[in-house]
C-alpha cells in the first residue's frame, strides 16, 4: 500500500480543496501518514512562497519524492516562486491556465482539477439563509463569494456594474466575504454583505437560495465559488479569463468579455511583494458585465438550459472522477 504525507495549508480555499483530495486518496486505498519520513510520496499543498520553509522544517524532503500542489494567477511567476517550486520533483495544479504559468519553473507540471461536490440540501440552513438576507418573493438574487480585500477578485467592478442596473424590487446582490469589508460600502436596498465565515451547510444554502453567481475577477486559478455554483445548477456570469475557462463556456454560462493587459499600478501596489507591472491579468469589460447581468435577469427562464448544462458538465469533477485522475498520476510513482 502506498503511503502519502499530505501537507496542507490552513488557508480556506486550499484547505477545502486539499481535504477533498485526501478523501480521494482514501478512496484509492492510499494510506495517509502524518510525517514525511514515513511516506513514499509527499505532497505540499500550499502557496509557492511556503515551499522552501517545508524543506527547512523537514530536511528528509531532499531525499523524498515531493509534489507541490500550487497555483498562481498571472502569466509570470515571481522570482522567489520560481526558486521555491524548483525544489520539488514535480508540480500539480488545478487548471491549464496555472499549468502554463508554473511551467516557468522548469519542473514537470500536471493538471489535477479540483473536486467539485455538492452536499445534500439542508432545508433548515436554507430557511436560515433566506431569513438572514431577507429574501423576498419575486426578486432575483445575484451573489458573489470573494475576499473583498483582494483586488484580484474585482468586487468593486461588480458593485459599479450593479449600481442602478435594476428597478427597486427586481434584484439584489449578496456579497459573501471571508474577511471584513473596510470600509464597507454604504448600505443600500440592493446590496447585502455577509462578512463572517460560514460553515459548509450555510455556504451551500447561499448557493441554493440565490439565483446567479457573479465574478468580475481579474484572474482565477480555478474559481471554487464559480464551480460550486455551477454544480448546484445556478447560472454564472464571470470574467472569461483564468482557470475557470477550463470548465466555463457559452453553452453552460455567461462569460464576460475582458481585456488582458499589464497589471495596473494601483493593483501592483496592493501586493508589491509578489505583483509586478510586467505581469498580466484581465480587466472585465464594464459594459459587457452590465449586459450579461441584465441578460441573466431578462432571460432567466430561457437561460435555465445553461444552468442545467453547467450542472451536468461539473460532474466531470466529481470525487470518483478526480480519484481516477489521481490514480493515473500515482501510477507513475510506483
C-alpha positions as CSV (number, residue, x, y, z in Angstrom):
1,X,0.0,0.0,0.0
2,X,1.4,3.4,-1.0
3,X,1.8,6.0,1.8
4,X,1.3,9.7,1.2
5,X,2.1,12.6,3.6
6,X,-0.2,15.4,2.5
7,X,1.0,18.7,4.0
8,X,-1.9,21.1,3.8
9,X,-2.3,24.8,4.2
10,X,-4.8,26.3,6.6
11,X,-5.9,28.9,4.0
12,X,-9.6,28.4,3.5
13,X,-9.7,27.6,-0.2
14,X,-6.5,25.5,-0.2
15,X,-7.7,23.6,2.8
16,X,-11.1,22.8,1.3
17,X,-9.5,21.5,-1.9
18,X,-6.8,19.6,-0.1
19,X,-9.3,17.8,2.3
20,X,-11.2,16.6,-0.8
21,X,-8.0,15.3,-2.4
22,X,-7.3,13.4,0.8
23,X,-10.7,11.8,0.6
24,X,-9.9,10.8,-3.0
25,X,-6.6,9.2,-1.9
26,X,-8.5,7.2,0.8
27,X,-11.0,6.1,-1.9
28,X,-8.0,4.7,-3.8
29,X,-6.7,2.8,-0.7
30,X,-3.8,5.1,-0.2
31,X,-2.6,5.3,3.4
32,X,-2.1,8.9,4.7
33,X,0.6,9.4,7.2
34,X,1.4,12.4,9.4
35,X,5.1,12.9,8.8
36,X,7.3,12.9,5.6
37,X,9.7,10.4,7.0
38,X,7.0,7.7,6.9
39,X,5.8,8.5,3.3
40,X,6.6,7.1,-0.1
41,X,5.3,10.4,-1.6
42,X,5.0,13.9,0.0
43,X,2.5,16.4,-1.3
44,X,2.9,20.1,-0.3
45,X,-0.4,21.8,-0.9
46,X,0.2,25.5,-0.2
47,X,1.3,28.8,-1.7
48,X,4.6,28.7,-3.6
49,X,6.3,31.1,-1.2
50,X,5.9,28.4,1.6
51,X,7.6,25.5,-0.1
52,X,11.2,26.3,0.9
53,X,10.1,26.6,4.5
54,X,8.9,23.0,4.5
55,X,12.3,21.8,3.2
56,X,14.0,23.6,6.1
57,X,11.5,22.1,8.6
58,X,11.8,18.6,7.2
59,X,15.3,18.0,5.9
60,X,14.3,14.5,4.8
61,X,12.3,16.0,1.9
62,X,15.5,16.3,0.0
63,X,15.6,12.5,-0.3
64,X,11.8,12.1,-0.9
65,X,9.6,12.2,-3.9
66,X,7.8,15.5,-3.5
67,X,5.0,17.1,-5.4
68,X,4.0,20.7,-4.9
69,X,0.3,21.4,-5.4
70,X,0.3,25.1,-6.1
71,X,-1.5,27.8,-8.1
72,X,-0.7,31.2,-9.5
73,X,-2.9,33.8,-11.1
74,X,-0.8,35.8,-13.5
75,X,1.2,34.9,-16.6
76,X,4.6,35.5,-14.9
77,X,6.0,33.9,-11.7
78,X,7.8,36.0,-9.1
79,X,11.4,35.1,-9.0
80,X,11.1,33.7,-5.4
81,X,8.3,31.4,-6.6
82,X,10.5,30.0,-9.4
83,X,13.1,29.0,-6.9
84,X,10.7,27.5,-4.3
85,X,8.9,25.5,-7.0
86,X,12.2,24.2,-8.4
87,X,12.7,22.2,-5.2
88,X,10.0,19.5,-5.6
89,X,10.4,16.9,-8.3
90,X,7.1,18.0,-10.0
91,X,4.1,20.3,-9.7
92,X,0.4,19.6,-9.7
93,X,-2.0,22.4,-10.3
94,X,-5.7,22.9,-10.9
95,X,-6.0,24.3,-14.4
96,X,-4.4,24.8,-17.8
97,X,-4.0,28.5,-17.0
98,X,-1.9,27.7,-13.9
99,X,0.0,25.0,-15.7
100,X,1.3,27.4,-18.3
101,X,2.5,29.9,-15.7
102,X,4.1,27.2,-13.4
103,X,5.9,25.6,-16.3
104,X,8.3,28.5,-16.0
105,X,9.9,26.6,-13.0
106,X,11.3,24.1,-15.4
107,X,9.7,21.3,-13.5
108,X,7.0,18.9,-15.0
109,X,3.6,20.3,-14.3
110,X,0.4,18.3,-14.4
111,X,-3.2,19.4,-14.2
112,X,-5.2,17.8,-11.4
113,X,-8.5,19.6,-11.3
114,X,-10.3,20.4,-8.0
115,X,-13.0,18.2,-6.8
116,X,-16.4,19.7,-7.1
117,X,-19.0,18.1,-4.9
118,X,-22.4,19.3,-3.7
119,X,-23.8,18.2,-0.3
120,X,-27.4,17.2,0.2
121,X,-29.9,20.0,0.5
122,X,-30.3,21.3,4.1
123,X,-33.8,22.8,4.3
124,X,-33.2,24.3,7.7
125,X,-29.9,26.0,6.6
126,X,-31.8,27.4,3.5
127,X,-34.5,28.7,5.7
128,X,-31.9,30.5,7.9
129,X,-30.2,31.9,4.9
130,X,-33.4,33.3,3.4
131,X,-34.2,34.9,6.7
132,X,-30.7,36.3,7.1
133,X,-30.7,38.0,3.7
134,X,-34.3,39.0,3.8
135,X,-35.2,37.1,0.6
136,X,-38.4,38.4,-1.0
137,X,-40.7,36.7,-3.4
138,X,-40.3,37.8,-7.0
139,X,-36.8,39.3,-6.7
140,X,-33.7,37.8,-8.4
141,X,-30.7,37.2,-6.1
142,X,-27.3,37.7,-7.6
143,X,-24.4,36.7,-5.4
144,X,-20.6,36.5,-5.2
145,X,-18.2,34.8,-2.8
146,X,-14.9,36.6,-2.6
147,X,-12.2,38.0,-0.4
148,X,-13.2,41.7,-0.8
149,X,-9.8,42.9,0.3
150,X,-8.1,41.2,-2.7
151,X,-8.2,43.5,-5.8
152,X,-7.9,40.4,-8.0
153,X,-11.5,39.5,-7.2
154,X,-12.8,42.7,-8.8
155,X,-15.6,43.2,-6.3
156,X,-15.5,47.0,-6.8
157,X,-16.0,46.5,-10.5
158,X,-19.0,44.3,-9.8
159,X,-20.6,46.9,-7.5
160,X,-20.2,49.6,-10.1
161,X,-21.8,47.4,-12.7
162,X,-24.7,46.5,-10.4
163,X,-25.4,50.1,-9.4
164,X,-28.6,51.4,-10.9
165,X,-29.0,48.4,-13.2
166,X,-32.3,47.2,-11.8
167,X,-35.5,48.8,-10.7
168,X,-36.4,48.6,-7.0
169,X,-37.6,45.2,-6.0
170,X,-36.2,43.5,-9.1
171,X,-32.9,42.2,-7.9
172,X,-30.3,42.3,-5.1
173,X,-26.6,41.4,-4.8
174,X,-25.3,39.3,-1.9
175,X,-21.6,39.7,-1.3
176,X,-20.1,36.9,0.9
177,X,-16.6,37.7,2.0
178,X,-14.3,35.7,4.4
179,X,-12.8,39.0,5.7
180,X,-14.4,42.2,7.0
181,X,-15.0,44.8,4.4
182,X,-13.1,48.0,5.4
183,X,-14.5,50.5,4.5
184,X,-17.8,48.7,3.9
185,X,-20.0,50.1,1.0
186,X,-22.8,52.3,2.0
187,X,-25.9,50.3,2.9
188,X,-28.4,50.2,0.1
189,X,-31.5,48.3,-0.6
190,X,-29.7,46.5,-3.4
191,X,-26.7,45.0,-1.6
192,X,-26.4,42.6,1.4
193,X,-23.0,41.9,2.9
194,X,-22.1,38.7,4.8
195,X,-18.5,39.1,6.1
196,X,-18.1,36.3,8.6
197,X,-17.1,32.7,7.9
198,X,-19.9,30.3,7.1
199,X,-19.9,26.5,7.6
200,X,-20.4,24.3,4.6
201,X,-24.1,23.9,5.2
202,X,-24.7,27.7,5.3
203,X,-22.4,28.4,2.4
204,X,-24.2,25.9,0.2
205,X,-27.5,27.2,1.5
206,X,-26.5,30.5,-0.1
207,X,-25.8,28.7,-3.4
208,X,-29.3,27.1,-3.1
209,X,-31.2,30.2,-2.1
210,X,-29.6,32.6,-4.6
211,X,-30.1,32.6,-8.4
212,X,-27.0,33.8,-10.3
213,X,-23.3,33.7,-9.2
214,X,-21.2,36.6,-10.4
215,X,-17.5,37.0,-10.6
216,X,-15.7,40.1,-12.0
217,X,-12.3,38.7,-11.2
218,X,-9.1,39.8,-12.8
219,X,-7.9,36.2,-12.8
220,X,-8.7,32.9,-11.1
221,X,-6.5,29.8,-10.7
222,X,-9.8,27.8,-10.6
223,X,-12.7,29.6,-9.1
224,X,-14.2,27.4,-6.4
225,X,-17.3,29.7,-6.0
226,X,-17.9,29.6,-9.7
227,X,-17.6,25.8,-10.0
228,X,-19.7,25.1,-6.9
229,X,-22.5,27.5,-8.2
230,X,-22.5,25.6,-11.5
231,X,-22.6,22.3,-9.7
232,X,-25.6,23.5,-7.8
233,X,-27.4,24.3,-11.1
234,X,-27.1,28.1,-10.9
235,X,-26.5,30.5,-13.7
236,X,-23.0,32.0,-13.7
237,X,-21.8,35.3,-15.0
238,X,-18.0,35.5,-14.8
239,X,-14.9,37.1,-16.4
240,X,-13.8,35.0,-19.4
241,X,-10.2,34.6,-18.1
242,X,-8.3,32.3,-15.9
243,X,-8.7,28.7,-14.7
244,X,-12.5,29.0,-14.8
245,X,-12.3,28.8,-18.6
246,X,-11.3,25.1,-18.2
247,X,-15.0,24.4,-17.5
248,X,-16.9,27.6,-18.4
249,X,-18.2,28.2,-22.0
250,X,-21.1,29.9,-23.7
251,X,-23.0,26.6,-23.6
252,X,-23.1,26.5,-19.8
253,X,-22.7,30.0,-18.5
254,X,-22.3,33.7,-19.4
255,X,-18.6,34.5,-19.8
256,X,-17.9,38.3,-19.7
257,X,-15.6,40.0,-22.2
258,X,-12.4,41.3,-20.8
259,X,-9.1,42.9,-21.7
260,X,-5.8,41.2,-20.8
261,X,-3.2,43.8,-20.0
262,X,-0.3,44.6,-17.7
263,X,-1.4,44.8,-14.1
264,X,-2.3,48.4,-13.3
265,X,-0.2,50.4,-10.8
266,X,-2.8,50.5,-8.1
267,X,-3.2,46.8,-8.2
268,X,0.6,46.2,-8.1
269,X,0.7,48.5,-5.0
270,X,-1.8,46.3,-3.2
271,X,0.7,43.3,-3.3
272,X,4.1,44.8,-4.2
273,X,5.9,41.7,-2.8
274,X,4.6,39.4,-5.5
275,X,3.0,41.5,-8.2
276,X,4.9,43.5,-10.8
277,X,4.0,45.7,-13.8
278,X,5.3,43.2,-16.3
279,X,2.7,40.6,-15.2
280,X,-0.7,40.4,-17.0
281,X,-4.2,39.7,-15.9
282,X,-7.6,40.6,-17.3
283,X,-9.9,43.6,-16.5
284,X,-13.6,42.9,-17.1
285,X,-15.4,45.0,-19.8
286,X,-17.8,47.0,-17.7
287,X,-20.3,47.4,-20.5
288,X,-20.4,43.7,-21.2
289,X,-20.6,42.9,-17.5
290,X,-23.8,45.1,-17.2
291,X,-25.1,43.5,-20.4
292,X,-24.7,40.0,-19.1
293,X,-26.2,40.8,-15.7
294,X,-29.2,42.3,-17.4
295,X,-29.4,39.3,-19.7
296,X,-29.3,37.0,-16.7
297,X,-32.3,38.8,-15.3
298,X,-34.3,39.4,-18.5
299,X,-33.8,35.9,-20.0
300,X,-33.7,34.0,-16.7
301,X,-36.3,31.5,-17.9
302,X,-34.7,30.6,-21.2
303,X,-31.2,30.6,-19.6
304,X,-32.2,27.7,-17.3
305,X,-30.8,25.4,-20.0
306,X,-27.4,26.9,-19.5
307,X,-27.6,26.2,-15.7
308,X,-28.8,22.7,-16.4
309,X,-25.9,22.1,-18.7
310,X,-23.5,23.5,-16.2
311,X,-24.7,21.1,-13.6
312,X,-24.1,18.2,-16.0
313,X,-20.7,19.5,-17.0
314,X,-19.4,19.8,-13.4
315,X,-19.9,16.0,-12.9
316,X,-16.5,15.7,-14.7
317,X,-15.1,16.9,-11.4
318,X,-17.0,14.5,-9.1
319,X,-14.8,12.7,-6.4
320,X,-14.8,9.5,-8.3
321,X,-13.5,11.2,-11.5
322,X,-10.8,13.1,-9.7
323,X,-9.8,9.8,-7.9
324,X,-9.3,8.3,-11.3
325,X,-7.1,11.2,-12.3
326,X,-5.0,10.9,-9.1
327,X,-4.7,7.1,-9.6
328,X,-3.1,7.8,-13.0
329,X,-0.5,10.2,-11.5
330,X,0.3,7.9,-8.6
331,X,1.0,5.0,-11.0
332,X,4.0,7.0,-12.2
333,X,5.5,6.8,-8.7
334,X,5.2,3.0,-8.3
